[in-house]
């Protein structure tokens, strides 16, 4: 616990406001009328109950059980707090439930049981089997936790997992695997000295044995000293399996030449002089919380090359169970596993370890701003906020469950399963799939104007890993190379992608003369053209597209939209290409919503509104959707003679002058566009059916305002803005865009214009 009053109060306020606790229950089905009630409860609910009675496996089809975990504790061993009792443990268990939902989309009930007898507690847990798809045992003191888990696993036909044991062991196993890789050592060769004979400590040692450590090379110490053959004090069968036949008795006696120290005990147990006795390049996992067995700085004073992990977030390499439990349960639930066995646990170890060696995701980098996230001594395991964990780790666990024969519902297509998991964390994944598929058919060159930006560098890495496109970056090579190195990216300028250096490029003469030729009758002198081609990366990128050296330009990660637009239009606009609107795709919880024109025309004419509408309809179809377009205004079906309604009605007449292959209607209020029942009452003969998925506004201010409100208050994810009318030769993003957003825009830019007209 923190001694800082401000932090203490902030934590209490977090739990108390705006409503007490961290959880609530939300219905997943509508409950708006008598018909809904009759289906949700009597009499309709009987049909689901009868189906489950006939076949118990139907519970996964008709109830939430297949995605529901019970977190069960009696509060006898809460991390850092000890035996605080069942009731006081509830905030911790609620927190565990929140982490299940956040990181793996798993629903969770926390169940705090006032029962200290392990056999009675096991009886209670076993009686809960009809409710849950799996059980997470939590914060139960040793050795009771061993008894409870053993009894539950023997009697229940669903996964039972004591996270304090196995979750810790899995993350320690992953960290150890990568630490040994960095140190150039092997499991089968190392000597381990461990402090802490509790549940977590024993489970970690058992995991290390499964990974290849020889049992005779493990030296276990507890509060009474070394665990040795013949010792009677405070022993149990779990400790006895690591008893050594020796006359040595203390931690100091056995620490010499140890390759790995594993601490799950208490503060300051490992002294600097003990570290000095360890082998070269020692690995020190000091995991006691809140004060570790030795602080990293103290260890490095005597062993500068030590590889260190702790249980704290303010040091590198935090060993945190959240890297494990959401994802191992996700994989187990999705295949209907009857247990979480050794094969699944080792698959989880391997998945976590492999993730750390991969390039860090942009999302993890954003969540841990300023931290070095490059694989090495200070980055052995990935960060919990890396969204790729759920697909990589959960699919590894699911595959191991199938291979080991404990999966009741095997997954036939593992790649499709991984894609579904990605869609749960990347909100744009599903809607963007048709665009990525179309882009995969072409190998287009995408030039990024702001090539030194971290988001662009991360997007370039993702483009090379996930698409067939070729990124081109405008920027200084030494800056780009240094930032790639600092960010832990594997791509390198000149090798993996082309760079255009504004300060020195052998095409400089060609670029400024091309720009001057275009602009010489618009007041641009040769000297000004030269200056622009040295300083204006948007203009440089546009010239590259104009000269055929790139297929599309992406710019706008900083600066004002219309400033970028002016250079795009100067260079690329012609009789056939004219910017006629910006279309933003907003990915909401209940589906996609397109908004136009958010940036290009401040006060469009009726003809311009009609042109924007036609462009929006074409682009919406790129996403595999049929456009349902609503003209939005304060006016409603002609009830205001002037203002935006007048211009929208005129645009409607223009569109009506020719046959169209999409549905449009207007002008109307926003609620009418999005509520078919309300629309049917106000305008019964509307040609628009259902909910509109495209909103066209007569003012850029209105379109942009709605876009920003949805982003900030409805947690909408924006794809775009998509610049319409420029033949996919340029797109201007906004400064709030993420690396994932740039990857999406690259896919849009990577689609040949023939795919969408």
C-alpha positions as MATLAB code, in Angstrom:
seq = 'XXXXXXXXXXXXXXXXXXXXXXXXXXXXXXXXXXXXXXXXXXXXXXXXXXXXXXXXXXXXXXXXXXXXXXXXXXXXXXXXXXXXXXXXXXXXXXXXXXXXXXXXXXXXXXXXXXXXXXXXXXXXXXXXXXXXXXXXXXXXXXXXXXXXXXXXXXXXXXXXXXXXXXXXXXXXXXXXXXXXXXXXXXXXXXXXXXXXXXXXXXXXXXXXXXXXXXXXXXXXXXXXXXXXXXXXXXXXXXXXXXXXXXXXXXXXXXXXXXXXXXXXXXXXXXXXXXXXXXXXXXXXXXXXXXXXXXXXXXXXXXXXXXXXXXXXXXXXXXXXXXXXXXXXXXXXXXXXXXXXXXXXXXXXXXXXXXXXXXXXXXXXXXXXXXXXXXXXXXXXXXXXXXXXXXXXXXXXXXXXXXXXXXXXXXXXXXXXXXXXXXXXXXXXXXXXXXXXXXXXXXXXXXXXXXXXXXXXXXXXXXXXXXXXXXXXXXXXXXXXXXXXXXXXXXXXXXXXXXXXXXXXXXXXXXXXXXXXXXXXXXXXXXXXXXXXXXXXXXXXXXXXXXXXXXXXXXXXXXXXXXXXXXXXXXXXXXXXXXXXXXXXXXXXXXXXXXXXXXXXXXXXXXXXXXXXXXXXXXXXXXXXXXXXXXXXXXXXXXXXXXXXXXXXXXXXXXXXXXXXXXXXXXXXXXXXXXXXXXXXXXXXXXXXXXXXXXXXXXXXXXXXXXXXXXXXXXXXXXXXXXXXXXXXXXXXXXXXXXXXXXXXXXXXXXXXXXXXX';
ca = [
       0.000    0.000    0.000;
       1.158    3.516   -0.739;
       2.043    5.817    2.129;
       1.254    8.851    0.004;
      -2.077   10.350    1.194;
      -2.920   11.699   -2.263;
      -2.448    8.310   -3.911;
      -4.456    6.619   -1.176;
      -7.350    9.033   -1.603;
      -7.193    8.780   -5.372;
      -7.489    4.986   -5.111;
     -10.440    5.252   -2.744;
     -12.161    7.801   -4.987;
     -11.608    5.502   -7.973;
     -13.461    2.701   -6.174;
     -16.246    4.904   -4.808;
     -17.220    7.134   -7.755;
     -19.274    7.597   -9.850;
     -20.855    4.449   -8.390;
     -19.368    2.051   -5.830;
     -17.241   -0.819   -7.077;
     -15.750   -1.689  -10.458;
     -18.448   -3.941  -11.943;
     -22.024   -3.859  -13.153;
     -24.264   -6.246  -15.092;
     -25.595   -5.252  -18.493;
     -28.203   -7.056  -20.561;
     -27.105   -8.340  -23.963;
     -30.640   -8.565  -25.362;
     -33.302   -5.862  -25.765;
     -35.835   -5.432  -22.969;
     -38.106   -2.714  -24.304;
     -41.584   -4.218  -24.479;
     -43.834   -7.113  -23.558;
     -42.610   -9.227  -26.447;
     -39.009   -8.962  -25.203;
     -40.121   -9.845  -21.680;
     -41.997  -12.910  -22.909;
     -38.880  -14.136  -24.677;
     -36.378  -13.313  -21.935;
     -38.468  -14.767  -19.130;
     -41.765  -16.610  -18.897;
     -42.925  -18.273  -21.086;
     -40.121  -18.100  -23.687;
     -37.272  -18.916  -21.316;
     -38.687  -22.408  -20.852;
     -37.690  -23.320  -24.403;
     -34.022  -22.647  -23.680;
     -34.202  -24.538  -20.393;
     -35.735  -27.583  -22.074;
     -33.043  -27.594  -24.761;
     -30.344  -27.580  -22.070;
     -32.109  -30.362  -20.151;
     -32.130  -32.443  -23.306;
     -28.465  -31.712  -24.059;
     -26.309  -29.994  -21.394;
     -23.871  -28.744  -24.026;
     -26.627  -26.396  -25.203;
     -25.881  -24.255  -22.147;
     -23.019  -22.741  -24.163;
     -25.494  -21.903  -26.946;
     -28.355  -20.419  -24.932;
     -26.631  -18.926  -21.857;
     -23.531  -16.909  -20.985;
     -21.896  -19.900  -19.257;
     -19.383  -20.561  -22.031;
     -17.835  -17.126  -21.522;
     -18.264  -16.889  -17.758;
     -15.525  -17.371  -15.168;
     -15.975  -17.458  -11.401;
     -13.207  -15.808   -9.382;
     -13.418  -17.521   -5.993;
     -11.521  -16.539   -2.842;
     -11.747  -16.775    0.921;
      -9.337  -13.847    1.362;
      -6.794  -15.809    3.394;
      -3.709  -14.810    1.340;
      -4.324  -11.542   -0.488;
      -1.170  -10.269   -2.156;
       0.626   -7.811    0.099;
      -2.217   -7.835    2.630;
      -2.316  -11.370    4.007;
      -5.388  -12.905    5.654;
      -7.853  -10.005    5.425;
     -10.961  -12.151    5.132;
     -13.482  -12.763    2.395;
     -15.317   -9.433    2.549;
     -12.173   -7.282    2.497;
     -10.905   -9.257   -0.493;
     -13.882   -8.238   -2.640;
     -12.210   -5.137   -4.201;
      -9.316   -7.358   -5.277;
     -11.627   -9.951   -6.817;
     -13.658   -7.262   -8.578;
     -10.378   -6.008   -9.990;
      -9.561   -9.476  -11.252;
     -12.941   -9.623  -12.968;
     -12.324   -6.266  -14.632;
      -8.991   -7.519  -15.997;
     -10.669  -10.618  -17.459;
     -13.104   -8.378  -19.326;
     -10.582   -5.752  -20.382;
      -7.905   -8.026  -21.762;
      -9.843  -11.037  -23.044;
     -13.537  -10.125  -23.215;
     -14.413  -12.730  -20.574;
     -17.386  -12.109  -18.285;
     -16.761  -12.764  -14.638;
     -18.500  -13.042  -11.280;
     -16.404  -12.541   -8.162;
     -17.416  -14.869   -5.329;
     -16.017  -14.268   -1.863;
     -16.649  -17.223    0.462;
     -16.359  -17.005    4.241;
     -14.977  -20.522    4.661;
     -11.489  -21.386    5.913;
     -11.795  -25.173    5.822;
     -10.258  -26.221    2.456;
     -12.459  -29.288    1.992;
     -15.649  -27.342    2.688;
     -14.468  -24.562    0.391;
     -13.888  -27.150   -2.330;
     -17.434  -28.471   -1.803;
     -18.822  -24.954   -2.322;
     -16.796  -24.383   -5.484;
     -17.772  -27.739   -6.968;
     -21.447  -26.964   -6.363;
     -21.054  -23.890   -8.599;
     -20.168  -25.885  -11.716;
     -23.545  -25.371  -13.451;
     -22.995  -21.592  -13.360;
     -19.518  -21.251  -14.848;
     -17.423  -22.269  -17.808;
     -14.281  -22.139  -15.648;
     -13.101  -21.344  -12.114;
     -10.209  -19.065  -11.129;
      -9.155  -19.738   -7.527;
      -7.525  -16.692   -5.997;
      -5.721  -15.611   -2.818;
      -6.188  -18.818   -0.793;
      -3.365  -19.497    1.649;
      -0.966  -22.426    1.321;
      -1.186  -25.326    1.792;
      -5.006  -25.015    1.694;
      -4.892  -23.829   -1.914;
      -3.275  -27.110   -2.999;
      -6.078  -29.084   -1.362;
      -8.874  -26.940   -2.801;
      -7.486  -27.039   -6.325;
      -6.809  -30.775   -6.218;
     -10.316  -31.615   -5.036;
     -11.987  -29.266   -7.516;
      -9.945  -30.514  -10.453;
     -10.783  -34.123   -9.569;
     -14.519  -33.486   -9.249;
     -15.272  -30.787  -11.826;
     -15.433  -31.124  -15.603;
     -14.446  -27.510  -16.283;
     -11.059  -25.789  -15.985;
     -10.004  -24.957  -12.414;
      -6.920  -22.769  -12.202;
      -5.277  -21.363   -9.080;
      -3.773  -18.233  -10.556;
      -1.469  -17.448   -7.624;
       0.282  -20.739   -8.336;
       0.100  -21.342  -12.036;
      -0.337  -17.807  -13.349;
       2.788  -16.704  -11.542;
       4.603  -19.833  -12.686;
       3.694  -19.251  -16.319;
       4.877  -15.641  -16.378;
       8.052  -16.565  -14.469;
       8.617  -19.365  -16.986;
       8.277  -16.946  -19.909;
      10.589  -14.401  -18.281;
      13.128  -17.108  -17.437;
      13.053  -18.485  -20.964;
      13.898  -15.088  -22.414;
      16.389  -14.192  -19.663;
      18.330  -17.378  -20.395;
      18.208  -16.557  -24.097;
      19.707  -13.114  -23.414;
      22.321  -14.576  -21.031;
      23.244  -17.377  -23.422;
      22.318  -20.146  -20.967;
      20.062  -23.226  -21.065;
      17.470  -24.565  -18.624;
      19.163  -27.931  -18.334;
      22.491  -26.391  -17.301;
      21.527  -23.785  -14.705;
      21.569  -23.762  -10.930;
      18.540  -22.170   -9.264;
      18.291  -20.864   -5.730;
      14.782  -19.950   -4.593;
      13.308  -18.320   -1.499;
       9.669  -18.877   -0.674;
       8.044  -22.234   -0.123;
       4.474  -21.045   -0.604;
       2.056  -21.901   -3.376;
       3.526  -19.530   -5.957;
       7.119  -20.499   -5.200;
       6.477  -24.229   -5.469;
       4.457  -23.802   -8.671;
       7.255  -21.744  -10.241;
       9.826  -24.418   -9.454;
       7.569  -27.123  -10.881;
       7.156  -25.076  -14.050;
      10.907  -24.611  -14.391;
      11.338  -28.372  -14.066;
       8.819  -28.866  -16.877;
      10.851  -26.428  -18.977;
      14.018  -28.479  -18.527;
      15.644  -27.535  -15.218;
      17.093  -30.532  -13.365;
      15.448  -30.999   -9.982;
      18.805  -31.693   -8.357;
      19.953  -28.227   -9.450;
      17.208  -26.453   -7.459;
      17.936  -25.208   -3.948;
      14.842  -24.074   -2.057;
      15.000  -21.864    1.037;
      12.199  -20.600    3.263;
      12.013  -18.593    6.470;
      13.730  -21.455    8.343;
      16.614  -21.805    5.869;
      17.398  -24.454    3.287;
      14.907  -27.246    2.628;
      17.045  -30.358    3.147;
      16.454  -34.067    3.530;
      15.483  -34.894    7.090;
      14.228  -31.434    8.024;
      11.056  -31.623   10.112;
      10.231  -27.986   10.762;
       7.409  -26.491    8.658;
       7.586  -29.135    5.950;
       4.938  -30.506    3.585;
       5.017  -32.844    0.593;
       5.292  -29.932   -1.852;
       8.473  -28.630   -0.235;
       9.903  -32.085    0.346;
      10.163  -32.800   -3.364;
      12.890  -30.140   -3.527;
      14.798  -31.237   -0.418;
      18.562  -31.481   -0.941;
      20.855  -34.039    0.643;
      23.473  -31.669    2.093;
      25.002  -30.175    5.228;
      24.424  -26.614    3.937;
      21.704  -24.738    5.788;
      21.343  -21.087    4.739;
      20.693  -19.002    1.655;
      24.191  -17.612    1.919;
      25.568  -21.159    1.964;
      23.920  -22.172   -1.318;
      23.852  -18.981   -3.405;
      27.370  -19.474   -4.816;
      27.487  -19.965   -8.611;
      23.699  -19.739   -8.864;
      22.561  -18.748  -12.371;
      19.033  -17.808  -11.302;
      17.708  -16.454   -8.028;
      13.949  -16.788   -7.719;
      12.472  -14.821   -4.839;
       8.854  -15.082   -3.741;
       9.411  -14.368   -0.087;
       9.997  -11.022    1.586;
      11.938   -7.757    1.513;
      15.749   -7.568    1.488;
      16.296  -11.319    1.763;
      19.003  -11.314   -0.916;
      22.045   -9.280    0.127;
      24.477   -7.631   -2.317;
      27.311   -9.807   -1.040;
      25.232  -12.868   -1.982;
      24.710  -11.526   -5.495;
      28.484  -11.176   -5.784;
      28.785  -14.958   -5.274;
      26.410  -15.793   -8.138;
      27.507  -16.924  -11.600;
      28.417  -14.529  -14.389;
      25.458  -12.705  -15.905;
      23.196  -13.650  -12.999;
      19.430  -13.689  -13.404;
      17.614  -12.243  -10.390;
      13.841  -12.500  -10.097;
      13.080  -10.582   -6.888;
       9.289  -10.810   -6.922;
       8.240   -9.984   -3.360;
       5.728   -7.117   -3.181;
       5.795   -4.295   -2.435;
       9.491   -4.492   -1.462;
      11.542   -7.033   -3.420;
      14.186   -9.363   -2.029;
      16.770   -6.929   -3.392;
      16.333   -3.641   -5.222;
      17.677   -3.619   -8.793;
      20.136   -0.805   -8.158;
      21.654   -2.639   -5.197;
      22.049   -5.823   -7.249;
      23.697   -3.995  -10.140;
      26.242   -2.356   -7.872;
      27.914   -5.756   -7.452;
      26.721   -7.383  -10.713;
      26.364   -4.726  -13.437;
      25.450   -7.374  -16.002;
      22.618   -8.852  -13.910;
      19.275   -9.497  -15.603;
      16.592   -8.466  -13.126;
      12.817   -8.796  -12.836;
      10.555   -7.689   -9.996;
       6.855   -7.691   -9.207;
       6.705   -3.895   -9.336;
       5.573   -1.649  -12.168;
       8.208    1.025  -11.512;
      11.070   -1.257  -12.592;
      11.598   -3.050  -15.907;
      10.387   -6.632  -16.300;
       7.362   -6.644  -14.029;
       6.221  -10.240  -13.536;
       2.475   -9.734  -13.614;
      -0.138  -12.501  -13.744;
      -2.325  -10.400  -16.023;
      -0.025  -11.523  -18.848;
      -1.379  -15.020  -18.329;
      -4.798  -15.579  -16.820;
      -7.035  -13.670  -19.288;
      -5.479  -15.402  -22.267;
      -5.159  -18.940  -20.932;
      -8.835  -18.822  -19.902;
      -9.799  -17.332  -23.277;
      -8.222  -20.246  -25.140;
      -9.605  -22.819  -22.693;
     -13.171  -21.486  -22.877;
     -13.173  -21.205  -26.655;
     -12.432  -24.902  -27.151;
     -14.581  -26.041  -24.220;
     -11.569  -27.475  -22.384;
     -12.288  -29.774  -19.460;
      -9.110  -28.663  -17.686;
      -6.025  -26.458  -18.008;
      -3.237  -29.017  -18.299;
       0.561  -28.846  -18.511;
       0.560  -28.638  -22.297;
      -1.715  -25.588  -22.215;
       0.402  -23.916  -19.557;
       3.626  -24.445  -21.486;
       1.934  -23.168  -24.641;
       1.067  -20.051  -22.659;
       4.718  -19.709  -21.562;
       5.907  -19.977  -25.155;
       3.300  -17.529  -26.462;
       4.188  -14.865  -23.897;
       7.937  -15.329  -24.445;
       7.588  -15.142  -28.225;
       5.554  -11.947  -27.975;
       8.394  -10.194  -26.135;
      10.805  -11.020  -28.939;
       8.472   -9.589  -31.560;
       8.319   -5.896  -32.384;
       6.400   -3.978  -29.736;
       2.928   -2.898  -30.819;
       2.069    0.781  -31.172;
      -0.741    0.351  -28.658;
       1.630   -0.981  -25.984;
       4.103    1.803  -26.722;
       1.352    4.397  -26.296;
       0.244    2.860  -22.982;
       3.835    2.862  -21.662;
       5.068    6.139  -23.080;
       8.746    6.756  -22.464;
       9.665    3.164  -21.565;
      12.183    1.175  -23.578;
      10.214   -1.677  -25.137;
      12.964   -3.425  -27.079;
      13.664   -7.097  -26.402;
      16.677   -7.469  -24.158;
      17.738   -7.471  -20.490;
      15.185   -4.784  -19.585;
      12.346   -6.152  -21.707;
      11.956   -9.890  -21.167;
       8.156  -10.140  -21.226;
       5.549   -8.098  -23.104;
       3.348   -5.451  -21.573;
      -0.230   -6.392  -20.624;
      -1.649   -3.654  -22.861;
      -0.180   -5.215  -25.995;
      -3.407   -6.092  -27.854;
      -1.744   -8.895  -29.813;
      -1.490  -11.060  -26.690;
      -5.062  -12.294  -26.884;
      -4.677  -13.738  -30.389;
      -1.143  -15.094  -30.004;
      -1.372  -16.585  -26.517;
      -5.009  -17.716  -26.553;
      -4.641  -19.483  -29.888;
      -1.500  -21.262  -28.626;
      -3.437  -22.433  -25.566;
      -6.424  -23.520  -27.655;
      -4.208  -25.500  -30.008;
      -2.472  -27.204  -27.076;
      -5.844  -28.132  -25.578;
      -6.880  -29.735  -28.858;
      -3.567  -31.549  -29.310;
      -3.685  -32.891  -25.746;
      -7.263  -34.161  -26.092;
      -9.071  -31.978  -23.528;
     -11.015  -29.816  -25.991;
     -14.739  -30.598  -26.258;
     -15.237  -28.079  -29.082;
     -12.134  -28.133  -31.323;
     -11.592  -25.110  -33.544;
     -11.509  -26.161  -37.224;
      -9.780  -23.035  -38.592;
      -7.132  -21.627  -36.255;
      -6.278  -18.672  -38.489;
      -9.916  -17.624  -38.628;
     -10.045  -17.971  -34.829;
      -7.020  -15.690  -34.423;
      -8.670  -13.180  -36.735;
     -11.821  -13.222  -34.595;
      -9.728  -12.597  -31.489;
      -8.018   -9.680  -33.188;
     -11.410   -8.227  -34.011;
     -12.211   -8.100  -30.308;
      -9.244   -5.806  -29.595;
      -8.840   -3.986  -32.921;
     -12.253   -2.400  -33.396;
     -11.593   -1.682  -37.050;
     -10.475   -5.215  -37.980;
     -13.832   -6.564  -39.182;
     -14.945   -3.527  -41.161;
     -11.482   -3.156  -42.725;
     -11.225   -6.755  -43.902;
     -12.625   -6.165  -47.430;
     -10.278   -3.211  -47.863;
      -7.217   -5.212  -46.808;
      -8.259   -8.060  -49.105;
      -8.596   -5.686  -52.058;
      -5.261   -4.058  -51.238;
      -3.584   -7.462  -51.122;
      -4.279   -7.874  -54.841;
      -1.992   -4.947  -55.645;
       1.507   -3.910  -54.614;
       1.237   -0.160  -54.338;
       3.851    2.309  -53.140;
       2.658    4.561  -50.316;
       4.697    7.655  -49.483;
       4.375    9.101  -45.969;
       5.102   12.812  -45.738;
       5.964   12.781  -42.016;
       8.385    9.866  -42.131;
      10.156   10.679  -38.863;
       6.973   10.442  -36.777;
       6.889    7.436  -34.404;
       3.385    6.509  -35.546;
       4.526    6.470  -39.164;
       7.533    4.295  -38.323;
       5.346    1.805  -36.485;
       2.844    1.845  -39.343;
       5.660    1.191  -41.823;
       6.720   -1.851  -39.793;
       3.120   -3.121  -39.760;
       2.702   -2.466  -43.503;
       5.747   -4.586  -44.291;
       4.564   -7.352  -41.936;
       0.871   -7.418  -42.840;
       0.442   -6.155  -46.425;
       1.965   -6.301  -49.895;
       2.493   -2.534  -50.002;
       5.796   -0.692  -50.056;
       6.175    2.270  -47.691;
       8.296    5.257  -48.688;
       9.236    7.683  -45.926;
      10.186   11.325  -46.271;
      12.673   12.298  -43.576;
      16.289   12.419  -42.487;
      17.812    8.921  -42.651;
      19.879    9.282  -39.484;
      16.818   10.411  -37.498;
      14.647    7.600  -38.853;
      17.318    4.978  -38.179;
      17.921    6.205  -34.624;
      14.193    6.215  -33.858;
      13.684    2.740  -35.305;
      16.492    1.523  -33.064;
      15.096    3.278  -29.979;
      11.575    1.974  -30.627;
      12.756   -1.605  -31.080;
      11.589   -1.800  -34.690;
      13.285   -4.321  -36.933;
      12.842   -2.333  -40.129;
      15.761   -0.246  -41.316;
      15.844    2.613  -43.847;
      17.423    1.833  -47.164;
      17.001   -1.903  -46.562;
      13.309   -2.439  -45.863;
      11.903    0.799  -47.227;
      12.971    3.740  -49.346;
      13.715    7.154  -47.850;
      13.516   10.562  -49.432;
      15.867   12.909  -47.599;
      14.708   16.539  -47.963;
      18.169   17.767  -47.001;
      20.012   15.769  -49.651;
      18.501   13.648  -52.393;
      19.826   13.096  -55.897;
      16.309   13.662  -57.257;
      16.123   17.136  -55.778;
      16.597   18.861  -59.159;
      13.878   16.747  -60.749;
      11.505   17.495  -57.883;
      11.869   21.252  -57.748;
      11.739   21.629  -61.514;
       8.597   19.478  -61.653;
       6.989   21.578  -58.940;
       8.052   24.817  -60.629;
       6.640   23.697  -63.953;
       3.253   23.095  -62.319;
       3.262   26.304  -60.277;
       5.214   28.815  -62.392;
       2.070   30.654  -63.504;
       0.767   30.779  -59.947;
       3.513   32.997  -58.583;
       6.074   30.343  -57.659;
       9.630   31.306  -58.629;
      12.487   28.809  -59.059;
      13.962   29.849  -55.718;
      10.622   29.337  -53.963;
      10.183   25.956  -55.660;
      13.644   24.955  -54.425;
      12.820   26.042  -50.873;
       9.511   24.173  -50.864;
      11.174   20.988  -52.078;
      13.662   21.278  -49.194;
      11.153   21.990  -46.421;
       7.635   20.876  -47.360;
       7.292   17.112  -47.111;
       3.646   17.145  -48.242;
       4.599   18.901  -51.466;
       7.511   16.481  -51.959;
       5.196   13.491  -51.528;
       2.651   14.957  -53.942;
       5.372   15.493  -56.549;
       6.469   11.862  -56.147;
       2.916   10.710  -56.880;
       2.639   13.159  -59.781;
       5.910   11.811  -61.260;
       4.809    8.180  -60.841;
       7.411    7.376  -58.172;
       4.661    6.589  -55.654;
       1.035    5.555  -56.038;
      -0.443    7.411  -53.082;
       0.490   10.009  -50.463;
      -0.486    9.977  -46.784;
       0.121   13.172  -44.840;
      -1.343   15.182  -41.966;
       0.013   13.598  -38.754;
       0.707   17.184  -37.734;
      -0.474   20.511  -39.083;
      -3.825   21.818  -40.302;
      -5.890   19.783  -42.742;
      -6.513   22.494  -45.312;
      -2.848   23.488  -45.363;
      -1.989   19.973  -46.523;
      -4.953   19.980  -48.904;
      -3.712   23.099  -50.671;
      -0.450   21.383  -51.687;
      -2.202   18.152  -52.634;
      -4.543   20.088  -54.925;
      -1.759   22.261  -56.348;
       0.156   19.239  -57.572;
      -2.394   16.478  -58.154;
      -5.720   18.112  -59.000;
      -6.666   18.276  -62.692;
      -9.802   18.029  -64.781;
     -10.620   14.543  -63.532;
      -9.258   14.806  -60.006;
     -10.775   17.275  -57.543;
     -11.117   16.983  -53.805;
     -14.863   16.972  -53.167;
     -15.183   15.788  -49.605;
     -13.679   14.031  -46.610;
     -15.440   10.884  -45.397;
     -14.857    9.643  -41.865;
     -15.768    6.102  -40.891;
     -16.676    5.939  -37.195;
     -16.562    2.394  -35.771;
     -19.094    2.266  -32.919;
     -20.129   -0.519  -30.568;
     -23.291   -1.161  -32.612;
     -21.691   -0.856  -36.041;
     -20.105    1.560  -38.520;
     -21.295    5.098  -39.261;
     -19.906    7.255  -42.076;
     -19.869   11.056  -41.853;
     -19.211   13.646  -44.599;
     -17.989   16.222  -45.394;
     -15.818   16.724  -42.337;
     -12.952   18.817  -43.755;
     -12.910   19.851  -47.400;
     -15.852   22.171  -48.101;
     -16.934   24.500  -45.357;
     -20.301   25.480  -46.873;
     -20.950   23.228  -49.863;
     -23.363   24.132  -52.636;
     -26.183   21.748  -53.624;
     -24.093   20.464  -56.533;
     -21.138   19.887  -54.210;
     -23.361   18.092  -51.698;
     -24.623   15.797  -54.456;
     -21.036   15.129  -55.537;
     -20.021   14.325  -51.947;
     -22.970   11.949  -51.666;
     -22.005   10.072  -54.817;
     -18.438    9.754  -53.606;
     -19.542    8.557  -50.181;
     -21.747    5.872  -51.723;
     -18.827    4.564  -53.776;
     -16.458    4.482  -50.814;
     -18.935    2.819  -48.440;
     -19.164   -0.102  -50.850;
     -15.402   -0.588  -50.504;
     -16.162   -1.840  -46.998;
     -18.686   -4.406  -48.206;
     -21.688   -2.308  -47.099;
     -24.703   -0.972  -48.921;
     -24.990    2.789  -48.386;
     -28.087    4.102  -46.613;
     -27.620    7.853  -46.797;
     -29.393   10.497  -44.726;
     -29.104   14.250  -45.340;
     -28.914   15.736  -41.852;
     -30.110   19.187  -40.868;
     -31.989   21.176  -38.267;
     -34.742   21.220  -40.876;
     -36.904   18.133  -41.221;
     -38.559   17.164  -44.494;
     -39.133   20.751  -45.551;
     -40.317   22.294  -42.284;
     -37.755   25.137  -42.554;
     -37.642   27.154  -45.747;
     -34.092   28.524  -45.471;
     -30.719   27.463  -44.090;
     -29.067   24.104  -44.583;
     -32.375   22.416  -45.339;
     -32.770   24.473  -48.490;
     -29.366   23.422  -49.856;
     -29.931   19.778  -48.945;
     -33.312   19.726  -50.669;
     -31.686   21.162  -53.790;
     -29.001   18.445  -53.619;
     -31.778   15.877  -53.327;
     -33.313   17.191  -56.548;
     -29.976   16.880  -58.327;
     -29.621   13.270  -57.224;
     -33.239   12.542  -58.200;
     -32.556   13.764  -61.735;
     -30.888   10.460  -62.620;
     -31.350    6.848  -61.507;
     -29.143    5.964  -58.519;
     -28.122    2.540  -57.247;
     -28.180    3.456  -53.571;
     -30.744    4.718  -51.061;
     -30.779    8.323  -49.869;
     -33.298   10.528  -48.116;
     -33.584   13.914  -46.440;
     -33.446   16.381  -45.056;
     -33.941   15.196  -41.451;
     -32.761   15.465  -37.883;
     -30.049   13.126  -36.645;
     -32.369   11.136  -34.376;
     -34.748   10.534  -37.267;
     -31.858    9.281  -39.419;
     -30.841    6.770  -36.758;
     -34.299    5.718  -35.452;
     -36.477    3.992  -38.082;
     -39.556    3.898  -35.817;
     -39.382    7.630  -35.167;
     -38.889    8.260  -38.883;
     -41.917    6.161  -39.785;
     -44.087    8.284  -37.499;
     -42.799   11.597  -38.820;
     -42.453   10.666  -42.497;
     -44.276    7.362  -43.169;
     -43.384    7.190  -46.869;
     -39.626    7.592  -46.536;
     -37.620    5.663  -49.094;
     -34.908    5.068  -46.478;
     -35.418    1.795  -44.607;
     -33.686    0.900  -41.382;
     -30.880    2.831  -39.726;
     -28.867    5.231  -41.871;
     -25.177    4.331  -42.078;
     -24.064    7.515  -43.886;
     -24.756   11.032  -42.607;
     -24.278   13.951  -45.022;
     -24.135   17.442  -43.503;
     -24.491   20.815  -45.196;
     -21.840   22.392  -42.930;
     -18.325   21.077  -42.309;
     -18.634   22.402  -38.761;
     -21.595   20.113  -38.099;
     -19.967   17.051  -39.673;
     -16.677   17.630  -37.867;
     -18.461   18.277  -34.568;
     -20.427   15.033  -34.736;
     -17.240   13.158  -35.660;
     -15.365   14.523  -32.660;
     -18.252   13.977  -30.215;
     -18.468   10.336  -31.270;
     -14.722    9.911  -30.772;
     -14.580   11.541  -27.367;
     -17.891   10.527  -25.792;
     -18.952    7.346  -27.582;
     -15.450    5.827  -27.784;
     -15.752    5.604  -31.553;
     -12.705    4.594  -33.555;
     -12.153    6.692  -36.658;
     -10.939    5.297  -39.958;
     -10.033    8.247  -42.111;
     -10.667   10.913  -43.093;
     -10.826    9.449  -46.602;
     -10.173   12.154  -49.192;
     -12.768   11.712  -51.943;
     -12.278   12.814  -55.514;
      -8.500   12.463  -55.772;
      -8.476    8.986  -57.289;
      -6.858    7.510  -54.181;
      -3.671    9.445  -54.933;
      -3.648   11.250  -51.582;
      -5.212   11.072  -48.142;
      -4.882   13.637  -45.382;
      -5.180   12.301  -41.862;
      -5.520   14.293  -38.637;
      -2.980   14.731  -35.802;
      -4.949   12.429  -33.487;
      -4.429    9.407  -35.730;
      -2.741    6.320  -34.291;
      -0.266    3.934  -35.877;
      -3.134    1.456  -36.376;
      -5.100    4.252  -38.039;
      -2.213    4.883  -40.420;
      -2.097    1.177  -41.260;
      -5.808    1.316  -42.075;
      -5.270    4.368  -44.253;
      -2.399    2.628  -46.030;
      -4.787   -0.238  -46.855;
      -7.297    2.265  -48.226;
      -4.571    3.992  -50.216;
      -3.295    0.603  -51.324;
      -6.504   -0.297  -53.126;
      -6.382    0.416  -56.884;
      -8.923    3.042  -57.905;
     -10.719    0.538  -60.132;
     -11.977   -1.234  -57.015;
     -14.222    1.620  -56.022;
     -14.733    3.875  -59.029;
];
